[in-house]
Amino acid sequence: MPVQRGRDWGEPGGLGPDGVLVGRDAEARTLVEEARRTNRPLPELGLLGGDLCRTLGGRGNPDSLRSPESWRFAVDVGAVLLDGRLFWFCAHLVARRRGWGGEVLVAMNAAWRGSWNLGPRAHPGDGLLDISHGRLSIGDRLRARHRLGTGDHLPHPHIRYHRTSAFQAVLEQPLMVELDGQPVQRTSKLSIRVEAAALTVVV
């Protein structure tokens, strides 16, 4: 169930005996995709690192992940249709050119992408993705870079911002789509949705 205002989210408890330790968002995405494509239940994941782990306050200690002091969360998973093929992501989707010039589309489930707080309001358990879509001039990009560490780049008059469970976009031209930091496919049409509380993670 997605997080609700006024209610605690998550519960204490360690990683189960069949849980899998992952150190990066891309590793988590690979396991989620493998399970989805073979119609198997999503594995329980212990997060040792990555942007989702950082968003959840994880410390990356493998010993503590199996102890009762750890916390268990039911987090959302993003799904995106690219040219008729479905992919999944755990932390973020980014469609961009090299250097971030021109049109950019970002869908955040986690708050962080590396050292950049691209989703300052993003919460991985609210059933929503934080979508930013727009085009910045060179000057605006330089100014925004100084604010990305704190998330103060939003709001911006040239960035359309949505918090939504489903989103469709037709880009001006094909862009490379990165899922959890991995380049996947170049496309101009994206159909994105949330699978709410689909994945159990431990930090």
PyMOL commands that set and color helices and strands:
alter all, ss='L'
color gray80, all
select helices_A, chain A and resi 25-37+51-55+64-66+98-100+138-145
alter helices_A, ss='H'
color red, helices_A
select strands_A, chain A and resi 11-12+20-22+45-47+71-82+85-89+92-96+103-108+129-135+159-164+166-179+182-202
alter strands_A, ss='S'
color yellow, strands_A
deselect
rebuild
show_as cartoon
